[in-house]
Amino acid sequence: MAEQGVVLTIDAGTTGVTTLMVASDGAIVARGYCEFEQHYPQPGWVEHDPEQIWQAVITAVKQAFATTDLRPATLGVTNQRETIVLWHRGSLKAARRAIVWQDRRGTDIVAELRAAELEPMIRTKTGLGLDPYFSSSKCLWISRNEPELWKLAKSGEILIGTVDSYLVARLTAGASHLTDASNASRTQLFNLESLNWDAELLALFDVPIVALPKVVASYGQLAITDAQAFFGLEIPITSIIGDQQAALFGQLAFSVGDSKCTYGTGAFILQNTGSTPVASHSGLLTTVAWLAPDGKPTFALEGSVFVAGSAVQWLRDGLGIIKTAAEVEALASEVPDSGGVVFVPALTGIGAPHWNPKVRGCLFGISRGTSNAHIARATLEAIGFQIREVMDSFERDTGNRCSALRVDGGASSNDLLLQLQANILGTPVERRKVIESTAYGAALMAGLGFGFWASTDELLALNPVASRFAPQAFEQLEFAAWKKAVSLSIAWSE
């Protein structure tokens, strides 16, 4: 039986910070949200100001606290992954802007390592193929291009971490330098067998271990907040987990084969593969889903789609055919199909299962009769097609076909998108009561780590299915056209 209490969770995403306060019965009792600025210093470069992320945390927590007299007994942290932050050990001041997971400046480094035939070794150790997406090439880029800064990291004066590590440092006033295994497994510096930093990879990417955080379990008694740094609260931090793994947990995907898709800036599809890592031969990533306090890991296969919600944002900000992202559903519903239009939304390269950072977006099949509605519908179909490619890869790697896809994230409120997704997959799509699965999953995990719940069995009733979309007829020729369009887009980029 759950103890009484409230969990505060901080979800530091790519464009903003969400906070939730979740009671021991699973109810969300308060929430807050604050965006922070995106910086694009050069084409293909994406940066964040770490101080702005921290201030967004403070603002979002204040918003949550303003709506309730309850105060949390414990805290969970979840975050955008792969993004690299450097900060001074003493002052906690950022040493430079963070290099974001979307950033492509490591493309030449990746090509150099691939030419040296190092990819098989790296994939064997980390479960990750070579791509600028991961933290490793970002670190090597800083080492080569900002050597004075890197010298301070090698002396331990500057610390290196992902966003979770930075937030824990701020929350604890510098007392703790930690990351969990799920976040560490996204850096491409972490060995899936030893569940710790890999000396050979640290040397290859010139990353000093003295500057890296200690790797800990994803939940349990991990750290204590500093009262002066954090609203006068001295409470335990009982979960730290990467955002997509948190969403898998929030979707209650505790059994082998359970799969979820989070529709955010990108789309991230994870499948629970149990206590043994499954090597992918189909362009997927092998990753730590979470690490229990007793040291037992749960692994997942992941397909990372770089452009999903950001394709809709491009319709809004780039083409101006909608005023808000929510309008895309109504516009796409004006037509029964895409009118032969196929959109490959490779606006920042293309992710799983192709992994080609140089591909750029293409629109095919445009005619005089093509309207904004056709382009909007082709955009939603493109999101669905990308997820279909990943789900097909899951099936090839595991031999198991997913019985239902669990969905969350902002775009999962779009009924047309979810119906198209079910049609494209030929598999039911389930939307649960809470679609903020990332923040909610970190809250459930923090409550488990604190002792609000004794086991995952007690969590199963907390987030039931609210809507189910059964597949309807869908022409497989349309998926064939999509695959042809992807091939043409790759050929164009070369």
C-alpha positions as CSV (number, residue, x, y, z in Angstrom):
1,M,0.0,0.0,0.0
2,A,1.4,3.4,-0.9
3,E,2.5,5.8,1.8
4,Q,1.0,9.3,1.8
5,G,3.0,12.0,0.2
6,V,3.8,14.1,-2.8
7,V,6.6,13.7,-5.4
8,L,7.9,16.7,-7.3
9,T,9.4,15.9,-10.7
10,I,11.5,18.2,-12.9
11,D,11.4,17.4,-16.7
12,A,14.0,19.5,-18.4
13,G,13.2,19.0,-22.1
14,T,14.6,20.4,-25.3
15,T,12.5,23.6,-25.4
16,G,11.2,24.0,-21.9
17,V,10.9,22.7,-18.3
18,T,7.8,20.9,-17.0
19,T,7.2,20.3,-13.4
20,L,4.6,18.0,-11.9
21,M,3.5,17.3,-8.3
22,V,2.1,13.8,-8.1
23,A,0.3,12.4,-5.1
24,S,0.8,8.8,-3.8
25,D,-2.5,7.8,-5.4
26,G,-1.1,8.8,-8.8
27,A,-3.1,12.1,-9.1
28,I,-1.4,15.2,-10.5
29,V,-2.0,17.9,-8.0
30,A,0.1,20.7,-9.5
31,R,2.1,21.6,-12.6
32,G,4.3,24.3,-14.0
33,Y,6.0,25.0,-17.3
34,C,8.6,27.5,-18.6
35,E,10.3,27.7,-22.0
36,F,13.9,28.6,-22.5
37,E,15.7,30.0,-25.5
38,Q,17.1,28.0,-28.4
39,H,20.4,29.2,-29.9
40,Y,21.5,28.5,-33.5
41,P,25.0,30.1,-33.9
42,Q,25.6,28.4,-37.3
43,P,23.5,26.2,-39.6
44,G,23.4,22.7,-38.0
45,W,24.5,24.0,-34.6
46,V,22.0,24.0,-31.6
47,E,22.9,25.3,-28.2
48,H,21.3,26.1,-24.8
49,D,22.4,28.4,-22.1
50,P,22.5,26.2,-19.0
51,E,21.7,29.1,-16.7
52,Q,18.5,29.7,-18.6
53,I,17.6,26.0,-18.1
54,W,18.2,26.4,-14.4
55,Q,16.1,29.6,-14.2
56,A,13.3,27.8,-16.2
57,V,13.4,25.1,-13.5
58,I,13.0,27.7,-10.7
59,T,10.1,29.4,-12.6
60,A,8.3,26.1,-13.3
61,V,8.6,24.9,-9.7
62,K,7.3,28.3,-8.5
63,Q,4.3,27.9,-10.7
64,A,3.6,24.4,-9.3
65,F,4.0,25.6,-5.7
66,A,1.7,28.6,-6.3
67,T,-1.3,26.3,-7.0
68,T,-1.1,24.1,-3.9
69,D,-0.1,24.3,-0.2
70,L,1.5,20.8,-0.5
71,R,5.2,20.5,-0.5
72,P,7.1,17.5,-1.8
73,A,8.7,14.7,0.2
74,T,11.0,13.7,-2.6
75,L,12.2,14.8,-6.0
76,G,12.7,13.2,-9.4
77,V,14.7,14.5,-12.4
78,T,14.3,13.7,-16.0
79,N,16.0,15.4,-19.0
80,Q,16.8,15.8,-22.6
81,R,19.6,13.3,-23.3
82,E,23.0,13.5,-25.1
83,T,23.2,17.2,-24.6
84,I,26.6,18.1,-23.1
85,V,27.0,20.7,-20.3
86,L,30.3,22.1,-18.9
87,W,30.4,24.0,-15.7
88,H,32.9,25.3,-13.1
89,R,33.2,22.9,-10.1
90,G,33.3,25.8,-7.5
91,S,30.9,28.4,-8.8
92,L,28.6,26.1,-10.8
93,K,28.7,28.7,-13.5
94,A,28.5,27.3,-17.1
95,A,31.8,27.3,-18.9
96,R,30.1,27.6,-22.3
97,R,26.7,27.0,-23.9
98,A,25.5,23.4,-23.8
99,I,25.7,21.5,-27.1
100,V,22.3,20.1,-27.8
101,W,21.5,16.5,-28.9
102,Q,20.2,18.0,-32.2
103,D,23.5,19.6,-33.0
104,R,25.4,18.3,-36.0
105,R,28.8,19.8,-35.7
106,G,30.3,16.4,-35.0
107,T,29.5,15.2,-38.5
108,D,33.1,15.3,-39.8
109,I,34.4,13.6,-36.6
110,V,31.9,10.8,-37.1
111,A,33.0,10.4,-40.7
112,E,36.7,10.3,-39.6
113,L,35.9,7.5,-37.0
114,R,33.9,5.6,-39.5
115,A,36.7,5.7,-42.0
116,A,39.0,4.4,-39.4
117,E,36.6,1.4,-39.1
118,L,36.0,2.1,-35.4
119,E,32.2,1.9,-35.6
120,P,31.9,-1.9,-34.9
121,M,34.0,-1.6,-31.7
122,I,32.0,1.4,-30.5
123,R,28.6,-0.3,-31.3
124,T,29.7,-3.5,-29.5
125,K,30.6,-1.6,-26.3
126,T,27.8,1.0,-26.3
127,G,24.9,-0.3,-28.4
128,L,25.1,3.0,-30.4
129,G,26.2,3.6,-33.9
130,L,28.3,6.6,-35.0
131,D,26.2,9.8,-35.3
132,P,26.7,13.4,-34.1
133,Y,23.6,12.9,-32.0
134,F,25.5,11.3,-29.1
135,S,27.6,13.2,-26.6
136,S,31.0,11.6,-27.5
137,S,31.6,13.6,-30.7
138,K,30.5,16.8,-29.1
139,C,33.1,16.3,-26.4
140,L,35.9,15.6,-29.0
141,W,34.8,18.7,-30.9
142,I,35.2,20.9,-27.8
143,S,38.6,19.2,-27.1
144,R,39.8,20.1,-30.6
145,N,38.3,23.5,-31.0
146,E,38.4,24.9,-27.4
147,P,41.6,23.4,-26.0
148,E,42.0,25.9,-23.2
149,L,38.6,25.0,-21.9
150,W,39.3,21.3,-22.2
151,K,42.5,21.7,-20.3
152,L,40.4,22.9,-17.3
153,A,38.2,19.9,-17.6
154,K,41.3,17.6,-17.6
155,S,42.4,19.3,-14.3
156,G,38.9,18.7,-12.8
157,E,38.3,22.4,-12.4
158,I,35.5,22.2,-15.1
159,L,33.0,19.3,-14.8
160,I,31.3,17.6,-17.7
161,G,27.9,16.1,-17.7
162,T,24.5,15.7,-19.3
163,V,21.6,18.0,-18.3
164,D,20.6,15.7,-15.4
165,S,24.1,16.0,-13.9
166,Y,24.1,19.8,-14.2
167,L,20.6,20.1,-12.5
168,V,21.7,17.8,-9.7
169,A,24.8,20.0,-9.2
170,R,22.5,23.1,-8.9
171,L,19.9,21.3,-6.7
172,T,22.6,20.2,-4.3
173,A,24.8,23.3,-4.4
174,G,27.6,21.3,-6.0
175,A,27.6,18.6,-3.4
176,S,26.8,15.8,-5.9
177,H,28.1,15.1,-9.4
178,L,26.0,12.2,-10.6
179,T,24.3,10.7,-13.6
180,D,22.2,7.6,-13.8
181,A,22.9,4.6,-16.1
182,S,20.1,5.5,-18.6
183,N,21.7,8.9,-19.3
184,A,25.2,7.6,-19.2
185,S,24.2,5.0,-21.8
186,R,23.4,7.8,-24.3
187,T,26.9,9.4,-24.2
188,Q,28.7,6.7,-26.2
189,L,31.3,6.6,-23.5
190,F,29.5,4.0,-21.4
191,N,30.0,0.2,-21.5
192,L,26.8,-1.8,-21.5
193,E,28.5,-4.8,-20.1
194,S,30.4,-3.2,-17.2
195,L,27.7,-0.6,-16.7
196,N,30.3,2.1,-16.2
197,W,32.5,4.5,-18.2
198,D,34.8,2.7,-20.7
199,A,38.5,3.6,-20.5
200,E,39.1,2.9,-24.2
201,L,36.2,5.1,-25.3
202,L,37.2,7.9,-23.0
203,A,40.7,7.9,-24.5
204,L,39.3,7.8,-28.1
205,F,37.1,10.8,-27.5
206,D,39.6,12.6,-25.2
207,V,37.2,12.7,-22.3
208,P,38.8,13.0,-18.8
209,I,37.2,10.7,-16.2
210,V,38.1,13.2,-13.5
211,A,35.5,15.6,-14.9
212,L,32.7,13.0,-15.4
213,P,29.9,12.2,-13.0
214,K,29.6,9.1,-10.9
215,V,27.1,6.6,-12.5
216,V,24.3,5.6,-10.1
217,A,21.0,3.7,-10.2
218,S,18.0,5.3,-11.8
219,Y,16.1,5.3,-8.5
220,G,16.7,5.0,-4.8
221,Q,18.4,7.4,-2.3
222,L,20.6,9.3,-4.8
223,A,21.3,12.8,-3.4
224,I,19.9,15.5,-1.1
225,T,18.8,19.0,-2.2
226,D,20.4,22.0,-0.6
227,A,17.9,24.1,1.2
228,Q,19.6,27.4,0.3
229,A,19.7,26.4,-3.4
230,F,16.2,25.1,-3.7
231,F,13.3,26.8,-2.0
232,G,14.4,26.0,1.5
233,L,13.8,22.3,0.8
234,E,16.2,19.6,2.0
235,I,14.7,16.5,0.4
236,P,16.0,13.4,-1.3
237,I,16.5,13.1,-5.0
238,T,15.1,9.6,-5.6
239,S,15.1,9.3,-9.4
240,I,17.3,10.4,-12.2
241,I,16.5,9.1,-15.7
242,G,16.7,10.1,-19.3
243,D,13.5,11.5,-20.8
244,Q,12.6,8.7,-23.2
245,Q,13.3,6.0,-20.6
246,A,11.2,7.9,-18.1
247,A,8.3,7.9,-20.7
248,L,8.7,4.1,-21.1
249,F,8.4,3.8,-17.3
250,G,5.4,6.3,-17.2
251,Q,3.7,4.1,-19.8
252,L,4.0,1.2,-17.4
253,A,6.0,-0.7,-19.9
254,F,7.5,-3.1,-17.4
255,S,7.2,-6.3,-19.4
256,V,9.5,-7.5,-22.2
257,G,8.0,-6.4,-25.6
258,D,6.1,-3.4,-24.2
259,S,6.6,-0.5,-26.6
260,K,6.0,3.2,-26.5
261,C,6.3,6.2,-28.8
262,T,6.8,9.8,-27.5
263,Y,5.8,12.4,-30.0
264,G,7.8,15.5,-29.1
265,T,10.3,17.6,-31.1
266,G,11.4,14.2,-32.5
267,A,9.7,10.9,-32.0
268,F,11.3,8.3,-29.8
269,I,10.2,4.7,-29.8
270,L,11.4,2.3,-27.1
271,Q,10.8,-1.4,-26.5
272,N,11.5,-3.1,-23.2
273,T,13.9,-6.0,-23.9
274,G,14.4,-7.2,-20.3
275,S,17.6,-7.8,-18.4
276,T,19.8,-8.6,-21.4
277,P,20.8,-6.1,-24.0
278,V,19.7,-7.0,-27.6
279,A,22.1,-6.1,-30.3
280,S,20.4,-4.5,-33.2
281,H,21.1,-5.4,-36.8
282,S,18.4,-3.1,-38.2
283,G,19.6,0.4,-37.4
284,L,18.2,0.6,-33.8
285,L,20.0,1.6,-30.6
286,T,20.6,-0.6,-27.6
287,T,20.2,1.4,-24.4
288,V,19.8,1.1,-20.7
289,A,16.1,1.7,-19.8
290,W,16.7,2.0,-16.1
291,L,19.0,0.6,-13.4
292,A,17.5,-0.7,-10.2
293,P,19.0,0.0,-6.8
294,D,20.1,-3.6,-6.5
295,G,22.2,-3.2,-9.7
296,K,19.8,-5.1,-12.0
297,P,19.5,-3.4,-15.4
298,T,16.5,-3.2,-17.7
299,F,17.5,-2.7,-21.3
300,A,15.6,-1.3,-24.3
301,L,15.8,-1.1,-28.1
302,E,15.3,2.5,-29.3
303,G,14.5,4.1,-32.6
304,S,15.2,7.9,-32.6
305,V,13.2,9.9,-35.2
306,F,14.8,13.4,-35.3
307,V,11.9,15.3,-36.7
308,A,8.2,14.8,-35.6
309,G,6.6,17.7,-33.8
310,S,9.3,20.0,-35.3
311,A,7.9,19.2,-38.7
312,V,4.6,20.7,-37.7
313,Q,6.5,23.6,-36.2
314,W,8.1,24.1,-39.6
315,L,4.6,24.2,-41.2
316,R,3.8,27.0,-38.7
317,D,7.1,29.0,-38.6
318,G,8.7,28.1,-41.9
319,L,5.7,27.9,-44.4
320,G,3.2,29.9,-42.3
321,I,0.3,27.6,-43.3
322,I,-0.9,27.2,-39.7
323,K,-0.8,29.7,-36.9
324,T,-0.6,27.2,-34.1
325,A,0.6,23.6,-34.0
326,A,-2.8,22.4,-32.9
327,E,-4.4,23.7,-36.2
328,V,-2.6,21.0,-38.2
329,E,-5.3,18.4,-37.3
330,A,-8.1,20.5,-38.7
331,L,-6.2,21.5,-41.8
332,A,-5.2,17.9,-42.6
333,S,-8.8,16.7,-42.0
334,E,-10.0,18.9,-44.9
335,V,-8.8,16.3,-47.4
336,P,-9.3,12.5,-47.4
337,D,-5.6,11.8,-48.3
338,S,-2.4,13.5,-49.2
339,G,-3.2,13.7,-52.9
340,G,-0.1,11.8,-53.7
341,V,2.2,14.2,-51.8
342,V,5.0,12.5,-49.8
343,F,7.1,14.5,-47.3
344,V,10.4,13.3,-46.0
345,P,10.9,15.7,-43.0
346,A,14.7,15.3,-42.7
347,L,15.1,18.9,-41.5
348,T,18.1,17.9,-39.3
349,G,19.2,14.8,-41.0
350,I,17.5,11.4,-40.7
351,G,17.7,9.1,-37.7
352,A,16.7,5.5,-37.2
353,P,17.0,3.2,-39.1
354,H,19.0,5.1,-41.7
355,W,21.3,7.3,-39.6
356,N,22.4,9.8,-42.2
357,P,23.1,13.4,-40.9
358,K,23.5,14.9,-44.4
359,V,20.0,14.1,-45.7
360,R,17.7,17.1,-46.0
361,G,13.9,17.3,-46.3
362,C,12.1,16.7,-49.6
363,L,8.6,17.1,-50.9
364,F,7.5,14.8,-53.7
365,G,4.4,14.6,-55.8
366,I,3.4,18.2,-55.8
367,S,1.0,19.4,-58.5
368,R,-1.2,22.4,-59.4
369,G,-3.9,20.8,-57.3
370,T,-1.7,20.5,-54.2
371,S,-3.1,22.5,-51.2
372,N,-1.9,23.4,-47.8
373,A,-4.2,20.7,-46.5
374,H,-2.4,18.0,-48.6
375,I,1.0,19.1,-47.2
376,A,-0.4,19.1,-43.7
377,R,-1.7,15.6,-44.1
378,A,1.5,14.4,-45.7
379,T,3.3,15.8,-42.7
380,L,1.2,13.7,-40.3
381,E,1.6,10.7,-42.5
382,A,5.4,11.2,-42.6
383,I,5.5,11.1,-38.8
384,G,3.6,7.8,-38.9
385,F,5.8,6.3,-41.7
386,Q,8.9,7.0,-39.7
387,I,7.5,5.2,-36.7
388,R,6.5,2.3,-38.9
389,E,10.1,1.9,-40.1
390,V,11.3,1.7,-36.5
391,M,8.6,-0.7,-35.5
392,D,9.5,-3.0,-38.4
393,S,13.1,-2.8,-37.2
394,F,12.0,-3.9,-33.7
395,E,10.3,-6.9,-35.2
396,R,13.3,-7.9,-37.3
397,D,15.7,-7.6,-34.3
398,T,13.5,-9.4,-31.7
399,G,11.2,-11.6,-33.8
400,N,8.3,-10.2,-31.9
401,R,5.4,-8.1,-33.3
402,C,4.1,-5.4,-31.0
403,S,0.5,-6.0,-30.0
404,A,-0.2,-2.3,-29.2
405,L,1.8,0.9,-29.3
406,R,1.5,3.1,-26.3
407,V,1.8,6.8,-27.1
408,D,2.5,10.0,-25.3
409,G,3.8,13.5,-25.8
410,G,2.2,16.7,-27.0
411,A,1.2,15.5,-30.5
412,S,-0.5,12.4,-29.0
413,S,-3.5,14.6,-28.4
414,N,-4.0,14.7,-32.2
415,D,-6.6,12.1,-32.9
416,L,-6.0,12.1,-36.6
417,L,-2.3,11.5,-36.2
418,L,-3.0,8.5,-33.9
419,Q,-5.6,7.0,-36.3
420,L,-3.2,7.4,-39.2
421,Q,-0.5,5.8,-37.0
422,A,-2.7,2.8,-36.2
423,N,-3.6,2.5,-39.9
424,I,0.1,2.7,-41.0
425,L,1.2,0.1,-38.4
426,G,-1.8,-2.2,-38.7
427,T,-1.5,-2.2,-34.9
428,P,-3.7,-0.6,-32.2
429,V,-2.5,2.6,-30.7
430,E,-3.2,3.3,-27.0
431,R,-3.3,6.8,-25.4
432,R,-3.2,6.6,-21.6
433,K,-4.9,9.0,-19.1
434,V,-1.7,10.9,-18.5
435,I,0.1,11.8,-21.7
436,E,2.9,13.7,-19.9
437,S,4.6,10.4,-19.5
438,T,8.1,11.7,-19.2
439,A,7.5,13.8,-16.1
440,Y,5.0,11.3,-14.8
441,G,7.3,8.4,-15.3
442,A,10.1,10.2,-13.3
443,A,7.5,10.9,-10.6
444,L,6.5,7.3,-10.4
445,M,10.1,6.2,-10.3
446,A,10.9,8.8,-7.6
447,G,8.0,7.6,-5.5
448,L,9.2,4.0,-5.9
449,G,12.7,5.1,-4.9
450,F,11.4,6.9,-1.9
451,G,9.0,4.2,-0.7
452,F,5.6,5.6,-1.7
453,W,5.2,2.3,-3.6
454,A,6.7,-1.0,-2.8
455,S,7.0,-2.4,-6.3
456,T,6.1,-1.7,-10.0
457,D,3.0,-3.9,-9.5
458,E,1.4,-1.1,-7.4
459,L,1.9,1.4,-10.3
460,L,-0.1,-0.5,-12.9
461,A,-3.5,0.9,-12.0
462,L,-2.2,4.6,-11.9
463,N,-2.2,5.4,-15.6
464,P,-5.0,3.4,-17.4
465,V,-5.7,3.5,-21.2
466,A,-8.1,6.4,-22.0
467,S,-8.4,6.0,-25.8
468,R,-7.7,3.2,-28.2
469,F,-7.3,3.6,-32.0
470,A,-7.9,0.4,-34.0
471,P,-6.3,0.1,-37.4
472,Q,-8.5,0.7,-40.5
473,A,-7.7,0.0,-44.1
474,F,-4.5,1.5,-45.4
475,E,-2.9,1.1,-48.7
476,Q,0.6,-0.5,-48.4
477,L,1.5,1.2,-51.6
478,E,1.6,4.5,-49.7
479,F,4.3,3.1,-47.4
480,A,6.1,1.8,-50.4
481,A,6.0,5.3,-51.9
482,W,7.4,6.7,-48.6
483,K,10.3,4.3,-48.7
484,K,11.0,5.3,-52.3
485,A,10.9,8.9,-51.3
486,V,13.4,8.3,-48.5
487,S,15.8,6.6,-50.9
488,L,15.5,9.5,-53.3
489,S,16.2,12.0,-50.5
490,I,19.3,10.1,-49.5
491,A,20.5,10.0,-53.1
492,W,19.9,13.7,-53.5
493,S,22.0,14.5,-50.4
494,E,24.9,12.5,-51.9
